Amino acid sequence: MVTHAAHDVRREDAIGAPPTRPTRVPAARYYSTEFARLEEKRMWPRVWQVACTVDHVAEPGDYFEYRCGPISVLVVRDGGGELRAFQNVCRHRGNSLCQGAGSDLQELRCGYHGWTWDLAGALKRVPNRKGFGELHMSDFPLLPVRVDVWERLVFVNLDRDAMPLAEYLEAVPSDIAWCRLSDFRCYATMTVEVDANWKTIADGYSETYHIQTLHPELHRCMDDVFAPQRIWGHAGKSEQFYGVPSPHLREPLSDEDVWDAYVTTQGALMGVEEGTPFPGCADDMTVPDVIAARTREFAESRGVDLGWADTEQLMTLHQYNVFPNMTLLTNADHLTVMTSHPGADPERGELVMYLWTRMAPGSPRTTPMDVRMTAAEAHPGLVLTQDISVLAGLQRGLSQPGFTHLTLSNEERRVINLHRNLERYLDLPESDRMTGGEPGDAP
């Protein structure tokens, strides 16, 4: 009995209102040194960006260094428990004060000449101070960085006059409030070094158009057609329902086929190993209902009650993009956060994956394990490995002399929105802006 198609027809498809012509984006934005310098000067110091999680800096004396291109920000928990962030630079000669992450920090002492600050950023000691003449300690605090927290994610912004984080996130917090994200705990971060621009990385998590080609297994258990999208401004989202075959597929799939594809791509989410046979459906159940029930059972084995979550909440993936570089994917029992950062040159970057699990109430906190690897070494599951595998080839193609513009569909409107925001922050002249896309590109 084929029962997987019993779910509701989605509100709208992923394309929305088609434009009169494609959107054209200059390809040089992905490899130009001059464009990367514009981003470094006009965009990165003015946007909210994820630095770490509260579990990285949970106790007094905990610290975490966040790097994004040339930017280095030190996030610390001071002795009174307050979360603070500073530009990671000594006010004497510019040496970096800390690297990496750690705990039990009592003060911030430059390892070059010994200038020392307390964890609130006040200068306390200057060796051989008389050699400077009249030097007022209060004139040389550490350079503060704005810091705020949303759902256990620590954000920083170097612009002291930037809008509040809650305003920057727009409708995202209210839209996903039902999911109880604060119950998740980050157990690991994975930083993957990639031969691709940070935007090349981010684009891969901003559209579903590639699923039918790059992810054939996922295509057999996910609706990539009726996957409505919304654009708010800095942020956008897409919804994708799992446990059903793509409407693009012409050949019919059995319930067993859909189950097998879901187990292959998402089986860990319900604690089921690849090759586990389909358990069958009761007369009043669909394949998504069966998967949702197994997911609840798996959560219960971890001490987590998902009785509040219905099939729709367990089987719909909500994918949020927040400019410039964050993607958050979640359903009732899954959370992954991804960011992308510029590398040593415009054609290199980093993908950072924050991996989470929903925990039982009162579970002890643990400090996430942070690992770094190359793209060849990274195997974070079938689908994400497929995504990573194409990035270097994408970047090479973007740099070919005959390829002057990306040609984008309205199905890729979250990619378009990234460039729309870039144009606003970089204040590009009209001659360097996107063309086409009207009228269906309006939010």
Helices and strands as residue ranges (DSSP letters): G 4-6, E 23-26, G 27-30, H 33-38, I 39-43, G 44-46, E 49-53, E 63-68, E 71-77, E 83-87, E 101-102, E 108-109, E 116-117, E 123-125, G 129-132, G 137-139, E 146-150, E 153-157, H 165-168, H 172-175, G 177-179, G 181-183, E 184-194, H 198-203, H 211-214, H 216-219, E 222-223, E 229-231, E 235-242, H 255-266, G 267-270, H 287-301, H 311-315, E 316-322, E 326-331, E 334-342, E 349-358, E 369-374, H 382-389, H 391-398, E 405-408, G 410-412, H 413-426, G 430-432, E 435-436
